[in-house]
Amino acid sequence: MSNPENLGYTEEHEWVDLGDAGTATVGITTYAAEALGDVVFVQLPEVGEKVVAGETCGEIESTKSVSDLYAPVNGEVVAVNEAVVADPGVVNSDPFGEGWLFKVAVDGDTDLLDADAYNALTKED
């Protein structure tokens, strides 16, 4: 699956949609979801929690391993996807859609990769 051109990406395999003015929607990429295997548990930051770009803000557990979830931007969490908490497998089945994880009111600049740079990082076309 190709990575959508309209999103930003991190080297930790998160995607960021800056489509809403000042609010970023965050999820993990198909590359990350496939590397993890079947996701069985998701721990997300709480609404109101301040997150700092590059720092751990949750974790994703799969049948293979437990991986840290990193904040891709600075800001305050304004929403979490309770559907993913209830059914973590959505992260595998629709990582760029219904499998979004949380939303952040962005505070400051963002330092994200574009789709081409992320594809080069993961060697995808």
N, C-alpha and C positions, 0 to 999 in steps of 0.2 A: 504494500500500500504506500502510495506516495504521501508525503507530508504536505498539508495545505500551505499554499504560498502566503496566505494572509496572516499567518501566525508567526510569533517569535518563539525561539527555542533556547534551551540551556544545554550545556555540556552534560548535565545530570539527567537529561532526557525528559524534561518537562516541556510542555507547550504552553504558550501564553497568548490569549486573545485580548488585545487592547481595544477591541471594537467599541465598548461602552466608554463614554467620556469619563476618564479618571478611574475606571474599574477594570481590573484584569481578571479574566477567567483562566483557571489553571487546571491542567491535567497532565497525564503522562502520555508519551508517544506510543505508537504501535510498536516501535522498536523495543521500548522498555517493557511493554505489556507482554510481548512475545518472549523476551529474555527472562522475564519473571516466571512465566508459565501461568497456571491457573491461580488467579488472585482469590484468596479466601478471607482476608481481613484487611480493613483499611482504617487507620487511625489518622484523623484529620485535625488541623488546628481548630480551636473554638472561635465562634463569632466573637468579635471584640479583641481577639488576641493580636498583638503586634508581631509582625514577621519581618525578618531581615534577609535580604537577598543573600543566597549562598549558605544560610544556616538551616539546620534541621527544623522542620515544623510538623512532622508526623512520620508515619511509616506505612509500608505496604507489605503484607505478608502473603506469600504464595506457597504452593506445595513444594517449591524448591528452596526458598530462602525468605529472609526478612530484609527489606531494603529501606533505607531512610528516604523520606520525602523532603526535598529542599525547597525553600521559598525562592522563587525566581525573581521577585521584586520586593522592595521595601513597602510596608503599608500595614493597614489594619484589615483583618479578615471580616468581611461583611456578609458572607453566606457560605454554607457548606452543603454539599450534595448528600442529603440524607438517604436518597435512593441508592447511592453507592455504598454507604455504610450498611444498609439493610441487605443489599445484594452486590457484594464486591465483584462478582463475575462480570458485571457491566463494564468494568474497566477493560477487560479482555475483549468483549464483544463489540464495544463502541467507544474506544478511547478518545476519539475526537468529537464525540457527540454527547450522548447520555452519560458517558463515563467521566465527565468533568468532575473535578474534586472540590475546589473551593474558589471563592472570588475575593479579591483584595482591592480596597481603595488605595490606589498607588500613591506613594509619598516619594517624590523625587524622580530622578531619571531612571531609565531602564537600560540594561546592558544585555541585549539578547541577540542570538544568532538569527539570521534570516534562513529561509528554507534551504537555499543552496548551500550555505555554510553548514547547516545541520546535516544535510544529505552527504556532504563531503566527510563530515565527522563519522557518520554511520555507514558510509559507503553505499548509500541508496541512490537510486535515480529518481 
